[in-house]
Amino acid sequence: MKAAVIYQPGGPEKLRLEERPIPQTKLGTVLVKVKAFGLNRSELMTRKGYSPNVVFPRILGIECVGEVVHDPSGNLQPGQQVAACMSGMGRAYDGSYAEYTLLPSDILYPFTSNLPWATLGALPEMFQTVYGSLFLALDVKKGETLLIRGGTSSIGLLALQLAKNAGLNVIATTRNPDKKQLLLDLNADDVWIDNGKLLQRTEQYSEYVDKILELVGTNTLKDSLACVRMGGTVCMTGMLSEQWSIVDFAPMEYILATTKLTVYDSGQIRVGEEHFRAFIKDIEAGKVKPPICKTFTLDSITEAHQLMDSNKANGKIVVLTNE
């Protein structure tokens, strides 16, 4: 099989396309023929060497969609469509940047859909992260006001749609004024240009922002915590800034009284597969439009990572294993 392998940390050019043996199944695993996968910034950080527990060489890829080739348990039949994400994929063991991958059976979500693989490949991790952040971590409610910080990321664009469908008022931010219309076209109630200091913008609103989805990361988290109303909640989900930690973190100074800080990590808590299947049905019905930027083939994995590095993708980057 063809696989994109990385032998040492670095830029996109470190990804090498080569021939590898197709993995052999054992009880508790399922061999999946990968049809498509989305790129994620966590893979970018692993590629750069920011994931200290990852041992190289490694086949990256924390998500995929495809078809079952062999399930030793017999629970999944050959040809069954499945989705998978996280739980060590591309980190603890080889992931989805390949034509075949061997996955733990308990992380597979069976589904049936006529959607193109290019669409389905964008969904597993993006859905897990957005649904988990909004409904598990933030516990959003109809009528609340949600601020999405990092609104033009793929997570931000999908979160905007799901939040609006759930009846929330949504403010989205972007650093680029040219991307304002993109957010307005997805029915954002307001769009703020983010210069890193949103507190100046929110001070004019008393008890205004109920919840904040923080996708930029540690360098804007303190400002976000100051922007939410008293008793409100901030969920840090993204790390677009590529910074893992906060130097000299002082909780009593960082977090205002009664403000709640949480995180969402799909590696710790997984959304039920029934919600994923319902999400696919919503896409088929036109209720949600997956924010897909561009599709590549596995042969062009280097170019796909170069686009991710550029921060110019307005949506998810998807890779197909075959043309």
C-alpha positions in Angstrom: 0.0 0.0 0.0 1.0 3.6 -0.4 1.6 5.6 2.8 2.9 9.0 3.8 5.6 8.4 6.4 7.5 11.0 8.5 10.9 9.9 9.8 11.9 13.1 11.7 10.1 16.4 12.6 10.1 19.3 10.2 8.2 21.0 7.4 5.8 19.4 4.9 8.8 18.1 2.8 9.5 15.6 5.6 6.4 13.6 4.6 7.6 10.8 2.3 5.3 8.7 0.1 6.4 5.1 0.1 5.2 1.5 -0.2 4.4 -0.3 3.1 2.9 -3.8 3.8 -0.8 -3.8 4.4 -1.3 -4.3 8.2 -2.4 -7.7 9.5 -5.5 -7.8 11.7 -5.7 -9.2 15.1 -8.6 -9.6 17.5 -9.8 -6.2 18.7 -8.7 -4.4 15.5 -10.3 -3.8 12.1 -8.5 -3.4 8.8 -10.0 -0.4 7.0 -9.5 0.7 3.4 -9.1 4.5 3.8 -11.1 6.5 1.3 -10.5 10.0 2.6 -9.2 11.9 5.7 -9.1 15.5 6.8 -6.0 17.4 7.9 -5.8 18.7 11.4 -3.6 21.2 13.1 -2.7 18.6 15.7 -1.0 16.7 12.9 0.9 19.9 11.9 2.1 20.1 15.5 3.1 16.5 15.6 4.9 16.9 12.3 6.9 19.8 13.7 7.9 17.8 16.7 5.6 19.4 19.3 4.1 16.0 20.4 6.7 14.7 22.8 5.3 11.1 23.1 5.2 10.4 19.4 7.9 8.1 18.2 9.2 8.4 14.6 8.9 7.0 12.0 5.1 7.4 12.0 2.2 7.5 9.6 0.3 10.5 10.8 -3.5 11.0 10.6 -6.0 11.3 13.5 -9.1 10.6 11.4 -10.5 8.9 8.4 -13.5 7.5 6.6 -13.4 4.3 4.6 -14.7 0.7 4.2 -14.1 -2.4 6.3 -11.8 -4.9 4.7 -11.6 -7.4 7.6 -13.0 -7.6 11.1 -11.8 -10.7 12.9 -14.8 -10.5 15.3 -17.2 -10.6 12.5 -19.2 -7.7 13.9 -18.5 -5.5 10.8 -18.9 -6.9 7.4 -16.6 -6.1 4.4 -17.6 -3.0 2.6 -19.3 -1.4 5.6 -18.7 2.3 5.7 -16.9 3.5 8.9 -15.5 6.7 10.4 -12.8 6.9 13.0 -10.8 9.6 14.9 -8.4 10.2 17.8 -7.8 7.5 20.4 -4.1 7.4 19.5 -4.4 7.4 15.7 -1.3 8.8 14.1 0.4 9.2 17.4 0.5 6.0 19.5 0.1 3.9 16.3 0.1 4.5 12.6 -2.8 6.6 11.4 -4.8 7.4 8.2 -2.2 8.9 5.8 -2.3 5.6 3.9 -4.4 3.4 1.6 -5.1 1.0 4.5 -5.0 1.4 8.3 -5.5 -0.9 11.2 -7.7 0.6 13.9 -9.1 -0.5 17.3 -12.6 -1.8 16.7 -14.1 0.3 19.5 -13.3 3.7 17.8 -15.2 2.9 14.6 -18.5 4.5 13.8 -20.5 2.5 11.2 -22.7 4.6 8.9 -24.4 4.5 5.5 -24.4 7.5 3.2 -24.3 8.4 -0.5 -22.3 11.6 0.2 -19.0 11.8 -1.7 -15.9 10.5 0.1 -14.5 14.0 -0.3 -17.3 15.3 1.9 -17.3 12.5 4.4 -13.6 12.7 4.9 -14.0 16.2 6.4 -16.4 15.1 9.1 -15.2 12.8 11.9 -12.9 14.9 13.9 -14.5 18.2 13.0 -17.9 17.0 14.1 -16.6 15.4 17.3 -14.8 18.6 18.2 -17.6 21.0 17.4 -20.5 18.9 18.9 -18.5 18.1 22.0 -17.4 21.7 22.5 -20.9 23.2 22.1 -23.1 20.6 23.7 -20.9 18.8 26.2 -18.4 21.3 27.4 -20.3 24.6 26.9 -23.8 23.2 27.3 -25.2 25.8 25.0 -28.9 26.7 25.2 -31.3 28.3 22.8 -31.3 32.1 23.1 -27.8 32.4 24.6 -25.1 34.5 22.9 -22.0 32.6 21.8 -18.7 34.2 20.8 -16.6 32.0 18.5 -13.0 33.2 18.6 -11.3 31.9 15.5 -14.4 31.9 13.4 -12.9 31.2 10.0 -11.2 28.0 11.0 -13.0 24.8 9.9 -14.1 24.2 13.5 -15.3 27.8 13.8 -17.3 27.7 10.5 -19.0 24.4 11.5 -19.6 25.6 15.1 -21.3 28.7 13.7 -23.8 26.6 11.7 -24.6 24.2 14.5 -25.0 27.0 17.0 -27.4 28.9 14.7 -29.4 25.7 14.1 -29.6 25.3 17.9 -31.1 28.8 18.2 -28.2 30.8 19.6 -27.1 34.3 18.8 -23.6 34.0 17.4 -20.7 36.5 17.2 -17.7 35.3 15.2 -14.2 36.8 15.1 -11.6 36.9 12.4 -8.2 38.7 12.2 -8.8 39.3 8.5 -11.4 41.9 7.5 -11.6 40.3 4.0 -13.1 37.2 5.7 -16.0 39.0 7.4 -18.5 38.3 4.6 -17.7 34.6 4.8 -19.0 34.6 8.4 -22.0 36.8 7.6 -23.0 34.5 4.8 -23.3 31.7 7.3 -25.7 33.9 9.3 -23.4 35.1 12.0 -25.3 37.8 14.0 -22.2 39.9 14.2 -18.5 39.7 13.2 -15.7 41.3 15.1 -12.2 41.9 13.8 -9.9 40.4 16.4 -6.7 42.3 17.2 -6.0 40.2 20.3 -7.9 42.5 22.7 -11.6 41.8 22.4 -12.3 43.0 25.9 -12.3 46.5 24.6 -15.1 45.5 22.3 -17.2 43.6 24.9 -17.0 46.3 27.6 -19.8 48.1 25.9 -22.1 45.2 26.5 -23.3 44.4 30.0 -24.0 40.7 30.7 -23.8 40.1 26.9 -21.7 37.1 26.1 -22.9 33.9 27.8 -20.4 31.4 26.3 -17.1 31.6 24.4 -15.6 29.0 22.2 -11.8 29.7 22.2 -10.1 28.4 19.1 -7.1 30.6 19.0 -5.5 29.3 22.1 -3.4 30.2 25.1 -2.3 33.6 23.9 -5.8 35.0 23.8 -7.4 32.9 26.6 -7.0 35.5 29.3 -8.7 38.1 27.1 -11.5 35.7 26.4 -12.0 34.9 30.1 -12.4 38.7 30.6 -15.0 39.0 27.8 -17.6 36.5 29.0 -20.4 37.7 31.4 -20.2 37.0 35.1 -21.0 33.3 35.6 -20.4 32.6 31.9 -18.2 29.8 30.5 -15.2 29.7 28.2 -14.2 26.5 26.4 -10.7 26.3 25.1 -10.8 23.8 22.2 -8.4 25.1 19.6 -4.7 26.0 19.5 -4.4 27.9 16.2 -1.5 29.8 17.9 0.4 26.5 18.3 1.2 27.2 22.0 0.5 24.4 24.5 1.0 26.2 27.8 0.8 29.4 29.7 3.9 30.7 31.4 3.5 31.7 35.1 -0.2 30.7 35.1 -1.9 32.3 38.2 -5.5 31.0 38.4 -6.7 33.7 40.8 -5.5 36.4 38.4 -6.3 34.7 35.2 -9.9 33.6 35.9 -12.4 36.2 37.1 -14.7 35.3 39.9 -17.6 32.9 39.0 -16.3 32.6 35.4 -16.0 28.9 34.3 -13.1 27.6 32.2 -13.3 24.2 30.5 -11.8 22.4 27.6 -12.9 19.9 25.0 -10.7 17.0 23.8 -12.2 14.3 21.7 -9.4 12.0 22.8 -10.9 12.1 26.3 -14.7 12.2 25.7 -16.3 10.9 22.5 -19.7 11.9 21.1 -22.0 9.0 20.6 -22.2 7.5 17.1 -25.9 8.1 16.9 -25.1 11.9 16.9 -22.6 11.4 14.1 -25.1 9.6 11.9 -27.7 12.3 12.6 -25.2 14.9 11.6 -24.6 13.1 8.2 -28.4 13.1 7.7 -28.5 16.9 8.3 -25.8 17.4 5.6 -27.8 15.2 3.2 -30.9 17.3 3.9 -29.0 20.5 3.3 -29.3 21.7 6.9 -25.5 21.9 7.3 -22.8 22.7 4.8 -19.4 21.2 5.7 -16.8 23.9 5.4 -14.4 22.3 2.9 -11.6 24.3 1.5 -9.8 22.1 -1.0 -9.3 18.4 -1.8 -6.0 16.7 -2.5 -4.9 13.2 -3.3 -2.5 11.2 -1.1 0.2 11.7 -3.8 -0.1 15.5 -3.0 0.1 15.2 0.8 3.1 17.6 0.9 1.1 20.3 -1.0 -1.9 19.7 1.4 0.3 20.3 4.4 1.8 23.4 2.8 -1.7 24.9 2.4 -2.4 24.1 6.1 0.9 25.8 7.1 -0.1 28.9 5.1 -3.2 29.5 7.2 -5.0 30.5 4.0 -7.5 27.6 4.0 -11.1 28.8 4.7 -12.3 25.5 5.8 -11.3 21.8 6.0 -8.5 20.3 3.9 -9.4 16.8 2.7 -7.2 14.1 1.2 -8.5 11.3 -1.0 -6.4 8.1 -1.2 -7.3 7.6 -4.8 -8.4 9.9 -7.6 
